[in-house]
């Protein structure tokens, strides 16, 4: 039971990293577009909406932890802005 659960967690962790890499690649492309079109890197309203949406989604999945989602996506979006620059 414990080993099986740990193996499943390891597989999920790998998927998370793969998805983050995909997200960062898209952010890099968006950054190139923004530079070419003189658009600002940060869109605070969009970031707020993303956090709000993800808090809602996690709550729908049975986990009501707004602070966790907010902190997680703040880190993700900070890295996205770095990649876009």
N, CA, C and O atoms as a GROMACS GRO file, in nm:
protein
  340
    1UNK      N    1   0.083  -0.119   0.000
    1UNK     CA    2   0.000   0.000   0.000
    1UNK      C    3   0.087   0.125   0.000
    1UNK      O    4   0.070   0.211  -0.086
    2UNK      N    5   0.180   0.137   0.096
    2UNK     CA    6   0.263   0.256   0.106
    2UNK      C    7   0.352   0.272  -0.018
    2UNK      O    8   0.361   0.380  -0.075
    3UNK      N    9   0.417   0.164  -0.058
    3UNK     CA   10   0.506   0.170  -0.174
    3UNK      C   11   0.428   0.202  -0.302
    3UNK      O   12   0.474   0.280  -0.385
    4UNK      N   13   0.311   0.143  -0.316
    4UNK     CA   14   0.228   0.170  -0.434
    4UNK      C   15   0.187   0.317  -0.438
    4UNK      O   16   0.192   0.381  -0.543
    5UNK      N   17   0.147   0.369  -0.323
    5UNK     CA   18   0.109   0.509  -0.316
    5UNK      C   19   0.227   0.601  -0.346
    5UNK      O   20   0.212   0.702  -0.414
    6UNK      N   21   0.343   0.567  -0.296
    6UNK     CA   22   0.462   0.648  -0.323
    6UNK      C   23   0.499   0.644  -0.471
    6UNK      O   24   0.540   0.746  -0.528
    7UNK      N   25   0.485   0.528  -0.532
    7UNK     CA   26   0.512   0.517  -0.675
    7UNK      C   27   0.415   0.603  -0.755
    7UNK      O   28   0.455   0.670  -0.850
    8UNK      N   29   0.289   0.602  -0.716
    8UNK     CA   30   0.190   0.687  -0.784
    8UNK      C   31   0.223   0.834  -0.766
    8UNK      O   32   0.209   0.912  -0.860
    9UNK      N   33   0.266   0.874  -0.646
    9UNK     CA   34   0.305   1.012  -0.622
    9UNK      C   35   0.425   1.050  -0.709
    9UNK      O   36   0.428   1.159  -0.766
   10UNK      N   37   0.523   0.961  -0.719
   10UNK     CA   38   0.639   0.987  -0.805
   10UNK      C   39   0.596   1.009  -0.950
   10UNK      O   40   0.649   1.097  -1.018
   11UNK      N   41   0.502   0.929  -0.997
   11UNK     CA   42   0.453   0.943  -1.135
   11UNK      C   43   0.380   1.076  -1.153
   11UNK      O   44   0.396   1.142  -1.256
   12UNK      N   45   0.302   1.114  -1.055
   12UNK     CA   46   0.231   1.243  -1.061
   12UNK      C   47   0.332   1.358  -1.059
   12UNK      O   48   0.317   1.454  -1.134
   13UNK      N   49   0.434   1.348  -0.973
   13UNK     CA   50   0.537   1.452  -0.966
   13UNK      C   51   0.605   1.470  -1.102
   13UNK      O   52   0.631   1.582  -1.145
   14UNK      N   53   0.633   1.360  -1.169
   14UNK     CA   54   0.694   1.366  -1.302
   14UNK      C   55   0.602   1.438  -1.400
   14UNK      O   56   0.647   1.520  -1.479
   15UNK      N   57   0.474   1.406  -1.394
   15UNK     CA   58   0.377   1.472  -1.482
   15UNK      C   59   0.368   1.622  -1.452
   15UNK      O   60   0.358   1.704  -1.544
   16UNK      N   61   0.373   1.657  -1.325
   16UNK     CA   62   0.369   1.799  -1.287
   16UNK      C   63   0.488   1.873  -1.349
   16UNK      O   64   0.471   1.980  -1.406
   17UNK      N   65   0.607   1.816  -1.338
   17UNK     CA   66   0.727   1.880  -1.393
   17UNK      C   67   0.715   1.891  -1.545
   17UNK      O   68   0.751   1.993  -1.603
   18UNK      N   69   0.666   1.786  -1.609
   18UNK     CA   70   0.648   1.790  -1.755
   18UNK      C   71   0.549   1.899  -1.795
   18UNK      O   72   0.572   1.970  -1.892
   19UNK      N   73   0.440   1.912  -1.722
   19UNK     CA   74   0.342   2.015  -1.750
   19UNK      C   75   0.398   2.155  -1.725
   19UNK      O   76   0.370   2.248  -1.801
   20UNK      N   77   0.476   2.170  -1.620
   20UNK     CA   78   0.540   2.300  -1.593
   20UNK      C   79   0.635   2.337  -1.706
   20UNK      O   80   0.641   2.453  -1.747
   21UNK      N   81   0.709   2.239  -1.757
   21UNK     CA   82   0.800   2.266  -1.869
   21UNK      C   83   0.721   2.309  -1.992
   21UNK      O   84   0.762   2.401  -2.063
   22UNK      N   85   0.608   2.246  -2.019
   22UNK     CA   86   0.523   2.285  -2.131
   22UNK      C   87   0.471   2.426  -2.112
   22UNK      O   88   0.467   2.506  -2.206
   23UNK      N   89   0.431   2.457  -1.990
   23UNK     CA   90   0.378   2.590  -1.959
   23UNK      C   91   0.486   2.696  -1.980
   23UNK      O   92   0.460   2.802  -2.037
   24UNK      N   93   0.608   2.667  -1.934
   24UNK     CA   94   0.717   2.763  -1.949
   24UNK      C   95   0.755   2.783  -2.096
   24UNK      O   96   0.790   2.894  -2.136
   25UNK      N   97   0.747   2.679  -2.174
   25UNK     CA   98   0.774   2.693  -2.318
   25UNK      C   99   0.671   2.785  -2.383
   25UNK      O  100   0.706   2.869  -2.465
   26UNK      N  101   0.546   2.768  -2.346
   26UNK     CA  102   0.442   2.858  -2.398
   26UNK      C  103   0.466   3.001  -2.351
   26UNK      O  104   0.444   3.096  -2.426
   27UNK      N  105   0.509   3.017  -2.227
   27UNK     CA  106   0.539   3.150  -2.174
   27UNK      C  107   0.653   3.216  -2.251
   27UNK      O  108   0.651   3.336  -2.277
   28UNK      N  109   0.752   3.136  -2.288
   28UNK     CA  110   0.863   3.189  -2.367
   28UNK      C  111   0.812   3.242  -2.501
   28UNK      O  112   0.851   3.351  -2.544
   29UNK      N  113   0.725   3.166  -2.566
   29UNK     CA  114   0.667   3.210  -2.694
   29UNK      C  115   0.582   3.335  -2.677
   29UNK      O  116   0.587   3.426  -2.760
   30UNK      N  117   0.506   3.339  -2.569
   30UNK     CA  118   0.424   3.458  -2.541
   30UNK      C  119   0.515   3.578  -2.517
   30UNK      O  120   0.485   3.689  -2.562
   31UNK      N  121   0.625   3.557  -2.447
   31UNK     CA  122   0.720   3.665  -2.422
   31UNK      C  123   0.777   3.722  -2.551
   31UNK      O  124   0.792   3.843  -2.566
   32UNK      N  125   0.808   3.634  -2.646
   32UNK     CA  126   0.859   3.679  -2.776
   32UNK      C  127   0.753   3.764  -2.847
   32UNK      O  128   0.784   3.868  -2.904
   33UNK      N  129   0.628   3.718  -2.843
   33UNK     CA  130   0.519   3.794  -2.904
   33UNK      C  131   0.503   3.930  -2.839
   33UNK      O  132   0.488   4.032  -2.907
   34UNK      N  133   0.507   3.932  -2.706
   34UNK     CA  134   0.491   4.058  -2.633
   34UNK      C  135   0.603   4.156  -2.666
   34UNK      O  136   0.578   4.275  -2.684
   35UNK      N  137   0.726   4.106  -2.675
   35UNK     CA  138   0.838   4.194  -2.710
   35UNK      C  139   0.820   4.254  -2.849
   35UNK      O  140   0.839   4.374  -2.868
   36UNK      N  141   0.783   4.170  -2.946
   36UNK     CA  142   0.765   4.217  -3.084
   36UNK      C  143   0.653   4.319  -3.094
   36UNK      O  144   0.656   4.406  -3.181
   37UNK      N  145   0.555   4.308  -3.006
   37UNK     CA  146   0.437   4.394  -3.014
   37UNK      C  147   0.432   4.499  -2.903
   37UNK      O  148   0.328   4.562  -2.880
   38UNK      N  149   0.545   4.518  -2.836
   38UNK     CA  150   0.555   4.619  -2.730
   38UNK      C  151   0.443   4.607  -2.625
   38UNK      O  152   0.384   4.707  -2.585
   39UNK      N  153   0.417   4.487  -2.583
   39UNK     CA  154   0.316   4.462  -2.480
   39UNK      C  155   0.385   4.440  -2.346
   39UNK      O  156   0.496   4.388  -2.342
   40UNK      N  157   0.321   4.479  -2.238
   40UNK     CA  158   0.381   4.457  -2.105
   40UNK      C  159   0.387   4.308  -2.072
   40UNK      O  160   0.301   4.230  -2.113
   41UNK      N  161   0.489   4.272  -1.997
   41UNK     CA  162   0.505   4.132  -1.955
   41UNK      C  163   0.395   4.092  -1.858
   41UNK      O  164   0.334   3.986  -1.872
   42UNK      N  165   0.369   4.176  -1.759
   42UNK     CA  166   0.274   4.139  -1.655
   42UNK      C  167   0.135   4.195  -1.683
   42UNK      O  168   0.118   4.309  -1.724
   43UNK      N  169   0.036   4.108  -1.660
   43UNK     CA  170  -0.105   4.147  -1.669
   43UNK      C  171  -0.168   4.108  -1.536
   43UNK      O  172  -0.212   3.994  -1.517
   44UNK      N  173  -0.171   4.202  -1.444
   44UNK     CA  174  -0.215   4.172  -1.307
   44UNK      C  175  -0.360   4.123  -1.302
   44UNK      O  176  -0.392   4.035  -1.222
   45UNK      N  177  -0.445   4.177  -1.385
   45UNK     CA  178  -0.585   4.134  -1.385
   45UNK      C  179  -0.596   3.988  -1.429
   45UNK      O  180  -0.672   3.911  -1.370
   46UNK      N  181  -0.520   3.951  -1.532
   46UNK     CA  182  -0.522   3.811  -1.577
   46UNK      C  183  -0.468   3.720  -1.467
   46UNK      O  184  -0.523   3.612  -1.443
   47UNK      N  185  -0.363   3.761  -1.401
   47UNK     CA  186  -0.307   3.679  -1.294
   47UNK      C  187  -0.407   3.659  -1.181
   47UNK      O  188  -0.421   3.548  -1.128
   48UNK      N  189  -0.477   3.765  -1.144
   48UNK     CA  190  -0.580   3.753  -1.040
   48UNK      C  191  -0.689   3.656  -1.083
   48UNK      O  192  -0.737   3.576  -1.003
   49UNK      N  193  -0.729   3.663  -1.210
   49UNK     CA  194  -0.835   3.576  -1.261
   49UNK      C  195  -0.790   3.430  -1.263
   49UNK      O  196  -0.867   3.339  -1.231
   50UNK      N  197  -0.664   3.407  -1.301
   50UNK     CA  198  -0.610   3.270  -1.300
   50UNK      C  199  -0.615   3.212  -1.160
   50UNK      O  200  -0.660   3.099  -1.142
   51UNK      N  201  -0.570   3.288  -1.062
   51UNK     CA  202  -0.571   3.240  -0.923
   51UNK      C  203  -0.714   3.212  -0.879
   51UNK      O  204  -0.741   3.107  -0.820
   52UNK      N  205  -0.804   3.303  -0.908
   52UNK     CA  206  -0.944   3.285  -0.870
   52UNK      C  207  -1.001   3.157  -0.932
   52UNK      O  208  -1.068   3.079  -0.864
   53UNK      N  209  -0.973   3.136  -1.059
   53UNK     CA  210  -1.022   3.017  -1.129
   53UNK      C  211  -0.965   2.889  -1.070
   53UNK      O  212  -1.036   2.790  -1.054
   54UNK      N  213  -0.836   2.891  -1.039
   54UNK     CA  214  -0.772   2.770  -0.986
   54UNK      C  215  -0.815   2.740  -0.843
   54UNK      O  216  -0.826   2.624  -0.805
   55UNK      N  217  -0.840   2.843  -0.765
   55UNK     CA  218  -0.895   2.823  -0.630
   55UNK      C  219  -1.030   2.754  -0.641
   55UNK      O  220  -1.059   2.660  -0.568
   56UNK      N  221  -1.112   2.803  -0.733
   56UNK     CA  222  -1.245   2.744  -0.754
   56UNK      C  223  -1.234   2.598  -0.798
   56UNK      O  224  -1.306   2.512  -0.748
   57UNK      N  225  -1.143   2.571  -0.891
   57UNK     CA  226  -1.127   2.434  -0.941
   57UNK      C  227  -1.083   2.338  -0.831
   57UNK      O  228  -1.134   2.227  -0.821
   58UNK      N  229  -0.988   2.383  -0.749
   58UNK     CA  230  -0.942   2.295  -0.640
   58UNK      C  231  -1.055   2.271  -0.540
   58UNK      O  232  -1.071   2.160  -0.488
   59UNK      N  233  -1.133   2.374  -0.515
   59UNK     CA  234  -1.248   2.360  -0.424
   59UNK      C  235  -1.348   2.260  -0.480
   59UNK      O  236  -1.402   2.178  -0.405
   60UNK      N  237  -1.373   2.265  -0.610
   60UNK     CA  238  -1.464   2.169  -0.675
   60UNK      C  239  -1.413   2.026  -0.661
   60UNK      O  240  -1.492   1.932  -0.660
   61UNK      N  241  -1.281   2.011  -0.650
   61UNK     CA  242  -1.221   1.878  -0.635
   61UNK      C  243  -1.214   1.833  -0.488
   61UNK      O  244  -1.162   1.727  -0.458
   62UNK      N  245  -1.268   1.916  -0.400
   62UNK     CA  246  -1.280   1.875  -0.260
   62UNK      C  247  -1.170   1.927  -0.168
   62UNK      O  248  -1.159   1.882  -0.054
   63UNK      N  249  -1.089   2.021  -0.217
   63UNK     CA  250  -0.981   2.075  -0.135
   63UNK      C  251  -0.996   2.226  -0.130
   63UNK      O  252  -0.975   2.295  -0.230
   64UNK      N  253  -1.031   2.277  -0.014
   64UNK     CA  254  -1.057   2.419   0.001
   64UNK      C  255  -0.937   2.484   0.069
   64UNK      O  256  -0.934   2.500   0.192
   65UNK      N  257  -0.836   2.520  -0.011
   65UNK     CA  258  -0.715   2.579   0.044
   65UNK      C  259  -0.669   2.693  -0.046
   65UNK      O  260  -0.577   2.678  -0.126
   66UNK      N  261  -0.735   2.807  -0.031
   66UNK     CA  262  -0.708   2.923  -0.115
   66UNK      C  263  -0.562   2.969  -0.104
   66UNK      O  264  -0.500   3.002  -0.204
   67UNK      N  265  -0.509   2.971   0.017
   67UNK     CA  266  -0.373   3.019   0.038
   67UNK      C  267  -0.273   2.933  -0.040
   67UNK      O  268  -0.181   2.987  -0.102
   68UNK      N  269  -0.288   2.802  -0.036
   68UNK     CA  270  -0.199   2.711  -0.108
   68UNK      C  271  -0.201   2.740  -0.257
   68UNK      O  272  -0.096   2.753  -0.319
   69UNK      N  273  -0.319   2.749  -0.316
   69UNK     CA  274  -0.331   2.773  -0.459
   69UNK      C  275  -0.273   2.910  -0.495
   69UNK      O  276  -0.202   2.923  -0.595
   70UNK      N  277  -0.304   3.009  -0.414
   70UNK     CA  278  -0.253   3.143  -0.441
   70UNK      C  279  -0.100   3.145  -0.439
   70UNK      O  280  -0.038   3.199  -0.530
   71UNK      N  281  -0.041   3.086  -0.336
   71UNK     CA  282   0.106   3.084  -0.326
   71UNK      C  283   0.168   3.005  -0.441
   71UNK      O  284   0.268   3.047  -0.499
   72UNK      N  285   0.108   2.892  -0.474
   72UNK     CA  286   0.159   2.809  -0.583
   72UNK      C  287   0.158   2.885  -0.714
   72UNK      O  288   0.258   2.887  -0.785
   73UNK      N  289   0.046   2.946  -0.747
   73UNK     CA  290   0.036   3.015  -0.875
   73UNK      C  291   0.114   3.146  -0.876
   73UNK      O  292   0.154   3.191  -0.984
   74UNK      N  293   0.135   3.208  -0.764
   74UNK     CA  294   0.222   3.326  -0.760
   74UNK      C  295   0.364   3.286  -0.798
   74UNK      O  296   0.432   3.359  -0.871
   75UNK      N  297   0.411   3.172  -0.749
   75UNK     CA  298   0.544   3.122  -0.784
   75UNK      C  299   0.550   3.087  -0.932
   75UNK      O  300   0.645   3.123  -1.002
   76UNK      N  301   0.450   3.017  -0.980
   76UNK     CA  302   0.445   2.978  -1.122
   76UNK      C  303   0.445   3.102  -1.211
   76UNK      O  304   0.518   3.108  -1.310
   77UNK      N  305   0.363   3.200  -1.177
   77UNK     CA  306   0.352   3.320  -1.261
   77UNK      C  307   0.479   3.407  -1.251
   77UNK      O  308   0.516   3.472  -1.348
   78UNK      N  309   0.544   3.408  -1.137
   78UNK     CA  310   0.670   3.481  -1.124
   78UNK      C  311   0.772   3.421  -1.220
   78UNK      O  312   0.842   3.494  -1.290
   79UNK      N  313   0.781   3.289  -1.222
   79UNK     CA  314   0.874   3.223  -1.314
   79UNK      C  315   0.834   3.249  -1.458
   79UNK      O  316   0.920   3.270  -1.543
   80UNK      N  317   0.706   3.249  -1.487
   80UNK     CA  318   0.658   3.278  -1.622
   80UNK      C  319   0.702   3.417  -1.668
   80UNK      O  320   0.743   3.435  -1.782
   81UNK      N  321   0.693   3.515  -1.579
   81UNK     CA  322   0.737   3.651  -1.613
   81UNK      C  323   0.887   3.655  -1.639
   81UNK      O  324   0.932   3.724  -1.730
   82UNK      N  325   0.964   3.580  -1.558
   82UNK     CA  326   1.109   3.572  -1.580
   82UNK      C  327   1.141   3.514  -1.717
   82UNK      O  328   1.230   3.564  -1.787
   83UNK      N  329   1.070   3.410  -1.755
   83UNK     CA  330   1.092   3.344  -1.884
   83UNK      C  331   1.052   3.437  -1.999
   83UNK      O  332   1.115   3.436  -2.104
   84UNK      N  333   0.949   3.517  -1.978
   84UNK     CA  334   0.902   3.607  -2.083
   84UNK      C  335   0.997   3.723  -2.109
   84UNK      O  336   0.997   3.780  -2.218
   85UNK      N  337   1.079   3.759  -2.010
   85UNK     CA  338   1.168   3.875  -2.024
   85UNK      C  339   1.286   3.849  -2.115
   85UNK      O  340   1.369   3.938  -2.135
   0.00000   0.00000   0.00000
